[in-house]
Amino acid sequence: MNKSPLFRIGLIVNAFAGLGGSVALKGSDGAETAQRALALGATPKAPQRVKQALQVIQPHTEQLQFVTGANGLGADIVHDLGFSCDVIYTPEQSLTSATDTRELARLLGQRDDIDLLLFAGGDGTARDVCAVYPELRPVLGIPAGVKIHSGVYAISPTAAGKVLEQLIQGQLTSVTNADVMDIDEEAFRQGTVKARRYGEMLVPAELRYVQAVKMGGKESDELVLADIAADVIESMEDDTLYVMGSGSTVAFIMEDLNLPNTLLGVDVVRAGEVIASDVTAHQLEQLISEHQGPVRLIITVIGGQGHIFGRGNQQLSPAVIRMIGKDNIQIVATKAKLQALGQRPLLVDTGEPDLDAELSGLMRVTTGYHDEVFVRVESA
């Protein structure tokens, strides 16, 4: 850390990160995809998530200075919250791109007075930063993208703020290497995960607040998955609308129902038939509002991380979750997946702190046929 009384934080905001999540585009890499998402009615969520992180450290305003880019790259948010700001880069267009992220990261990397680089986005943003930022300088990501496989991100915006606060107060000095991962978005949209390691960066070693990298591979114990599927299918009613979340555990249930499934999307089932595939948040809201009977949501847990909302399933928007209701959410996961979390809670990161608080507490998880466990759920 430098000896200046100011704690200087480099800031890069990918304002369009996660833009494609709510409209089922499985990502926002590339200007063309971002423009398509905007045309479909998506609204940028990254700026609000950055504000959630920085609001945690507002009491330390006098100790901080941000070094960032103009407008949506960071300056707008920093000025709104009353922080001191040094703008060192201006994008040529309002719709920023990976080129802007890399150029700002390169300029920040040339300075020797940046205590920590904070960036908001998804795995694509982490790749861009990793490609040009000095590998021995500490960074921290604010999760704002659809794809968050990299271990350089905090588990939520508020958690990122907590890490920053501890650094400012001198409570944390150690750092650890974390992998930067990304997947092929085109393959992702076709239901195939092709993950690749692109490097590593230094992050604060505060494991309560920084997420683990997602566990690889598929569930191997098909007998357990078959038991879970049998339990879910046995309770299904023809007058109920079933929102089937993403992931391999839910995919196994769909396979036992002999129904087509969007592995990395959200499908809707009624009376034993798929009535909508790979739906957007807006489509889900319409289907739920038009349905006259009960609605249930079947979701699973991201292995290694423990998230049930906020990672890869942004179609399950706060509005959708509220329409369904906490009592109508059924979580399915094997005990092996839960035990691998090491007694850590399941996490919710919907983007709305009030909703995260409502979802917190003990929730039942279906772990087999007529077999359930209580698991603690917390706001990330």
N, C-alpha and C positions, 0 to 999 in steps of 0.2 A: 504494500500500500504506500502511496506517496505521503509526504509529510505536510502537505497543504491542509489547512483546516477544512477544505471542501472535500467531500467524497464525490468524485466525478464518475458518472455513469453514462456509458455510451448507450444509445437507444436506437433500435431499428424496428419499425412497425410495418409489417406486411399487411396493409389495411384490408386486402382482399383475401387473406388467408381464411380458409373454411367457408368461403362464399358458396361453394357448390354443395356443401353438406345437406342443407335443408331442402334443396331441389334435386337431390339424388344423383349428383354428378360425380360423387366419390372423390372429390378433390377440386382444387382450383389452380393447378399448375398451368401457367401460360396465360397470356392476355386474352386469347380467343376463348378459353374456358371461362375466365372471369367475366367477359362480356356476355357470354351465353347465360351464365348464372344470373347476372343482373337483369337480362332480358326476361328471364323466367320469374323474376320477382324477388330474388334473393337480396338481402340487405347485409352490408358489412357488419360483422360482429367483433372483429379484432380490436377496433378502437375502444369499445366498451370494456373488453377484457383487460386491456392495458390500464384503463382508468381504475378498474377494480384492484389491480396490483399496486398501482402508485398511490391510491388513497390510503393504503396501509402505512406508507412512509410520509404522509403529509405532515405529521407532527415534527418531522426532522427537516422541513423545508430549508431552513437557514444553513444546514450542514451540507446541502446537496447542490450540485450543478449537473445538468444533463447536457451531453454533447450528442447532437442528432442531426437529422435532415429536416428540410423545410416541409411545411404543410402536413400531409397525412403520414409522412415518414416518421413523425414523432413530435415536431414542434407544436402542432395544434393542440395535442393532448397535454403536453408539458405546460404550455402557456395557460390553458384552461384551469389547470390545477394549481397555478401560482408558483411553479418552480422556476429557478434560474435556468437559462437555456443558451447554449452556444450552437448556432446552426452552421454546419460546415459543408452542406451539400444541398443542392436544389434539383429535383427531378425535372425533366423536360416536359413531361405530360402528367396530367392528374391521375391517370390510371397507371400506377407504378408497376414495375416489373422486377424480375429477378436481377436484371442488369443494375437497377437502382439499389437493390439490397446489397449486391456484391460491391458496388462502387462505394457505398457508404461504409460498409464493413472494412473495405480496404483502407479508406481514409482514416477510420477510427483506429485501425491496426497500426498506422504510421505514427500515432501519438503515443507518448510514453507516460501520459498522465491519466489514462483511463483505468480506474480501479476495477471495473466490472463492465462487461458488455451485456446488456439486456436486449433480447429480441423477441418479437411476438410473431408467431406463425405456426407452421406445421413442419413436417419432415423436409419438404422442399426448401423452406427457409433455412432450416438448420444446415442443409447441404450447402446452400449458397454461402452462408457465413463460414462454415468449416473450410470451404475452398480457398478463402482469401485471408481469414483472420489468423494471427499468430497462434500456434497450437499450445503455447505455454502461457497464454493469458486467460484468466477465468471468464466464463460466460454463464448465462442462465437464460433459459427460454420460458416465455409465457405461452401456455398452450392456447392456440387459436385456430389451428387447422383441423381438417377432417382426419388426416393421418398423423398419429402421434406414436410412432414406434421408437423414436430416439430417446435415449436416456438423459438428454441434456435439458429436458423440460421439467418444470415444477409440476406437481400433480394438479394444480389449479392456479388461476390468477392470484387469488388471495394468498396461497402458499408461496408463490413467487415473492409477493410483498413481504411475507414473514421472513423469508431468507434474506432479502435486502435489509430489513430492519435489524436482523441479527448481525449482519456484516457491518452496518453503519455503527452499531453499538459495540463493535469489537468482540462479539461473542463467538464468531466463527473465523478461523484462520486457515483451516485445512481445505484442500480441494482434492478431487478424485477424477480420474479419467472416465468418461462416459461415451458410449458408442453413438455415432450418428448413423441412423438407418433410414432407408426410404424404399418405397416400392414403385413398381411400374404402374402409373395411373391407368394407362390404356388396358393393361392386363387386369388391373383392379376392377375396372368398369365391366369387364367380362366375367368377373367372379373368381379370378385367379390371383393369388398373392405371390409375387416374386420379390422377395425382400433382399436387400443388399446392404452391406456395411460400407460406408463411404469414408470413414475415418473416426476420429475421436476428438473430444474437446474437454477442457478442464471445467468442472462445475463445483460449486460449494458442496462439501461432503455433509449434507444434512438430509439423511435418508427419510425423515418424517415428511419432508416437503418436496423431495425430488423423486420422480417416479422411476421405477425399475423398467428395464427393457422387456417388452412382451416376450413371453415364453414361446419358443418355436415349436412347430410340429402339431399334429392333431391328436385328439384323445385316442389312446390305444385300447382302453378297456371298453369294448363294444357291449359287453354284457351290462355294465353300469349304465351306459347311454340308452340301451334298450329298455332298462327298468325305468329310467326317467321318462322316456318317450311313452311307455305304457301308462304311467301315472297321469301324464298330461292328457293323453288321448282318451283315457277312460272317463275323465271329467268333462269332456267337451260336449256342449249342447248346441243343437241346430239353430237356436234363436240368438246365439251369442256371436258377436263379431270378434275375431281373434287377430290381434296385431302381432305378427311373428317377427321378432327382432333378428339381427344379424348374428353370425357366428356358427361354428361347427356343431355345438350342442343343439341349437334350435334347428339347424339343418338336418340333424339326425331325426328329430321329431317329424319334420316335413317328409323325410324319406319314408318313415314308417307309415305316414298317412298316404303315401303314394302320390304326393303332390310335388309339382315343380317348385324350386326354391331359389331365391336370390341370396347366395351365401353372404355377400357383403352389402346387402340391402335389406329393406323391410317389405314384407308381403302381408296381405290381408286375406284371412280365410273365414268363410261362413258356410255352414251346412256341408262341410266336407269338401268344399271347392275353393280354389284360389280366385277371388273376385278382383284382385288388384295386385300387380307385381311391381317391385322396386319403386315404391311410392315416394312422393315428396311429402314434406311436412304439411303443405297446403292441401294436398290430396287426402292425407290422413284426417285433417280437420273436417273436410267435407264429408268423407265417408262416415266418420263418427257422428257428426251432427245429423246426418240423414238417417242413421240407423235407429230403429225404434226400440231395440232390445239392449241387453247388457253388452259391455265391451271389456275384453281382457287383453292384457299385454303379456307376452311370453318373451323374456329376455334372459341372457346369460351373462357371465362374468368374463372380463378380459383376463386371461391367465397372466400371472406375474405382476399385473398392475392393480387388479381388483376393481376397476371401474365398471359400473353398470350403466351409467349415463355420461355422455360427454366425450366419448372416444369412438369415432367411426359410426355413430348412430344419431347424427344431428337431425335426422328426419323426425326423431322423437323429441320434438321441440317442447319447451315449457308449456305452450298452449295445449299440445297433444297430451302431455303427461297429466295436466290438470283435468282435462276432459275425461280421461280414463280413471284417474283417482288412484291413490296409493294402495287401497284395499284390493284393487283389481289388477295389481301387478304381480306376476308369478315369476320368480327368479329360479332358474334351473342351472345346476352345476354339479360336477362330481365332487366328492369329498376330497379327492386328491388335489383338485384344483384349488379348493378352499384352504386345505392344509399347506399348500405351497406358498400361501400368502404369509405364513408365519405369524398368525394371530393378528395380522393387520386387518382393519375394517374394510368393508366394501365401500367404494367411493362414488359420490354423485357430484357431477360438475355440469349442471344444466345451463349455466350462464346467468341464472337468477338466484342470488343468495337466499331469498325468502323461500323459494321452492326447495332448494337444497336442504334448508333447515327442516322443512315439512317432511321431507323424505328420510331424514336422519332418524336413528333409533334402531331397535331390533326389527328385523324382517325375516320371514321364513324363506328358506331356500330348499327347493325340491332336489334331493340328492339320490333318489332311487324310487322304487315302487312303494308307495305309501310310507316313504321315508323322508323326513324333513329335519332340518336343523335351524336353530336361530343364529343369525349372524348380525353383528353390529354394522350399521350403515352410517357413514359420516359424510358431511360436506367436505369435499376435497380442499 
